[in-house]
Amino acid sequence: MAAAELTVVKIGGSVLNGLPAYTAAASFLAREAASGHTKLVAVVSAEYGHTDALAKEATAVAGQPDAAIQDLLWSTGELRSVALLTLALKQAGVSATGLNAHETGLRVAQAGGSIALNDISLRASLARHTVVVVPGFLATRRQQLVTLGRGGSDLSAVVLASALRAGRCVLIKDVDGYFTDDPATNSDAEAIAAIDYARAIAMADDGCPLVQRDALIAAHNAKVPLVVRSFSGTGTLVTSNSGRAAVPAVA
């Protein structure tokens, strides 16, 4: 599969905020596939608030829950999103399938280590379907489920885009990319059409939660351009700029 024929689209939990959102997401993916004659890997987060709710449930039951078991519990949020979006795509007439974390193939050899991809099942699914829906935030370590930090679906999308040599990596958010200030509190905030990785990372360091910091660093290191956008806008292009200072490395 040529890179230009594959797009990785991450759909965040802030966008998946109820059952109608899955239908809207399926419609967006169907249009993307049809307009670009491309295949899509859709990386999904748990629905808005779901991860926090699961964490509260674990604490209510166990006080200080075992980290590995909490990761197992958290994984149910992403898998729910995978199943619901896949059902919505099928209902829309799109050839689609959903994978679990083991089938997706993201692996971490040791805690804090780099992420690798065993993409045999994923590529086989792409050969048969237009859209393959996979869970973000999750990887495996020695067959055990592990999580990639809050906001880790952004990192999942970047790693998949790099390993699969995708033509584009699109991060869908509830705002249309980066702004000069928080548009929710400042009506004079202006949209930013394009920035480099260093500025995006600096904004993350200053508290901007739009894209996970580790994902931005991974995108810089792998030279993966990002488009950060909403369903309806054009968003912000995040890419390299040799005039900027180097950004730090990430495991």
QUIHU-V407333 format. One record per backbone hydrogen bond with DSSP energy under -1.0 kcal/mol. NH is the residue of the N-H (numbers start at 0). CO is the residue of the C=O. If there is no record, write none. Layout:
BEGIN
[[NH | CO] [NH | CO]]
END
This chain:
BEGIN
[[4 | 1] [5 | 2] [6 | 38] [7 | 167] [8 | 40] [9 | 169] [10 | 42] [11 | 171] [14 | 11] [15 | 11] [16 | 14] [20 | 17] [21 | 18] [23 | 19] [24 | 20] [25 | 21] [26 | 22] [27 | 23] [28 | 24] [29 | 25] [30 | 26] [31 | 27] [32 | 28] [33 | 29] [34 | 30] [35 | 31] [37 | 32] [38 | 4] [39 | 129] [40 | 6] [41 | 131] [42 | 8] [43 | 133] [44 | 10] [47 | 12] [47 | 15] [49 | 46] [52 | 48] [53 | 49] [54 | 50] [55 | 51] [56 | 52] [57 | 53] [58 | 54] [59 | 55] [60 | 56] [61 | 57] [62 | 58] [63 | 61] [69 | 65] [70 | 66] [71 | 67] [72 | 68] [73 | 69] [74 | 70] [75 | 72] [76 | 73] [78 | 74] [79 | 75] [80 | 76] [81 | 77] [82 | 78] [83 | 79] [84 | 80] [85 | 81] [86 | 82] [87 | 83] [88 | 84] [89 | 85] [90 | 86] [91 | 87] [92 | 89] [93 | 88] [96 | 130] [98 | 132] [103 | 99] [104 | 100] [106 | 115] [107 | 139] [112 | 109] [115 | 106] [117 | 104] [122 | 118] [123 | 119] [124 | 120] [125 | 121] [126 | 122] [128 | 124] [129 | 94] [130 | 94] [131 | 39] [132 | 96] [133 | 41] [135 | 43] [138 | 145] [139 | 105] [140 | 143] [143 | 140] [145 | 138] [147 | 136] [151 | 148] [153 | 150] [155 | 151] [156 | 152] [157 | 153] [158 | 154] [159 | 155] [160 | 156] [161 | 157] [162 | 158] [163 | 159] [165 | 160] [166 | 2] [166 | 5] [169 | 7] [170 | 226] [171 | 9] [172 | 228] [176 | 174] [179 | 189] [184 | 181] [185 | 181] [188 | 185] [191 | 177] [194 | 236] [196 | 238] [199 | 195] [200 | 196] [201 | 197] [202 | 198] [203 | 199] [204 | 200] [205 | 201] [206 | 203] [207 | 202] [215 | 211] [216 | 212] [217 | 213] [218 | 214] [219 | 215] [220 | 216] [221 | 217] [223 | 218] [225 | 237] [226 | 168] [227 | 235] [228 | 170] [235 | 227] [236 | 192] [237 | 225] [238 | 194] [243 | 240]]
END
